[in-house]
Amino acid sequence: MTSTINTAIPANAAAFLAAPVRANFAAAASDINTIQSAVPKFMGTPTVVLGAGAGTGASYTITGTDGAFVLSITIGTGPSANSAMATITFGNSFSSTPVVLYSEYNSSARAASFVTRPVISTVSTTQLVFNSGGSALVASSTYSYSFICSAVA
């Protein structure tokens, strides 16, 4: 007994076969959009503007992302006490004001007296301001600090 297979393609076969592909592609695109919206906003790159608390001619390096970074500041001449050392602007805004923790990251920062230690003076969804303490830091010294920023939804 011989059987025959109908190899004729119905007129709507291309549409029939393409429908699952389009549906799967649409679902995948939707999943990608969902994933992208869920990616934490702390993956931006922060920028820094130094202020009077860092002194004239101060310089800095920053490594990391909005969520965790290390800021090193080499103090310039004539740094001011109780003044903005650095205004750090987040690369991506947080959804709410982040909780910011910081710690001394090098021996110079750890050796600074309690009166000299910088403090975080302002935090918003877009930036934080790091102020010099009650006494100015030592010119030409490099102070490094590590920061962790996390927004609570």
N, C-alpha and C positions, 0 to 999 in steps of 0.2 A: 504494500500500500504506500502510496506516495502522497505526501501532503504538500500543499503550496502555502507559502507565506505571502501575505499581501504586503508588497513593498511600496504601494502607492502612499504618498504623504497627503493627508487631508489638507485642504486649503487653509485651515486655521491652525495647523500644527506648529508653525513658527511662533505664532502668538502664544499658543498653549505652552510650548517649551520655554519661551522667554519669560512668561509671567512669574515663575518661581525665582528666576534669576533677578528680575526687577524687584520682587518682594524681598528677597534676601539682601540685595544691595541696599534697599531702602532701610531695612532693619539694621544692617551693619552701619549705615550712615547715622542712624538714630543713636545706636550704641556709642559710636565715636563721639557724637555731640554730648551725650550723657557723661562719658568718661572725661572729656575735655572740661566740662563745667564742674566736675568733681575734683579735678586736679587742684591741689592746694595752691592758693595764690602766693604762697611764700617762696615760690621758685624764681621770683624776679631778682634782678641785680641792684642792690642798693647803691646810691650815690652819696657823696659827702661834700659839704661846704664847711670849711673851717672858720672859726670865729675868734674873737679877741682872747678867749681863754686859752687858745693854742699859741698865741703870740704872732708877731710879724714874721713872715717867711717860713711858717710852719709847713710841714708836709705830712702826707698820710699814705697808707696803703690799706685796702680793704679786700678781703677774700671771703667768698661764701655767697649765700643767697639771703633773701629777706628773712627767712626763718632761722638761720644760724650763720653768723659771720664773725670774723676777727678784724678789729680795727686797730691799727698801729698809728700813733701820732708822734712825730718828732717835733718837739716844742721849739717854737721860734724865739725871737728876742722879745722881751717885755710882755710875757703872758699875763693876763688879768685874772684875778681871783673872782669867784662867783659870776662867771661869764660863760656864754656858750663857747664850748671848745669845738663842738662838731654838731651840725644838723645833718642827720642821716635820713634821706628820703628813700622810701621803699620803692623798688622797681614796679611792684604791683600793690595796689591798695588792699588792705585787709578788709574783711567783711564787717568786722567790729574792732574796737580798739584792742590791740594785742597786749597780752601780758608780756613784759620784757624782763628777762633776768640777765645780769651781766656779772662777769668775774674778771679779776686781774689775770692777765695771760702771760706776762713776763716778769722778771725779777724787779725791774724798775717800778712797775705798777704795784707789785706786792709790797715793795719797800716804802711806798708813799704813806705818810702819816694819815691818821684818821681825818685830820683837818684838811689835808691836801687832796684827799681822794675825790675824784669827780663823781657826780651824781646824775641820774636821769631826771631832768626837770620837767619835760613834757613828752607825752606820747599821744599820738592820734592814729587814725587808720592809714595815714600817708607818710608819717615821719616821726622821728624821735629827736629830742634835743639833749645832748650830753654836756652838762656844765662842769666847769672847773670847781674845785672845792673852795673852802674858806681861805686857803693860801694858794698862791700860784704854783704851778709845777715848775720844775727846773728846766731852764732853757737848754737846748741841744740834747736833751735826754729823750729817749723813745719809750713811750708807754703803750702797751698793748692790752686790749680787752676783748674778751669773747662775749658775744651776745646770743641769746636765744629769744625769738619772738614767736608767740603763738596766740592766735585769735580763738576765743571761745565762741562757738556758734550760738 
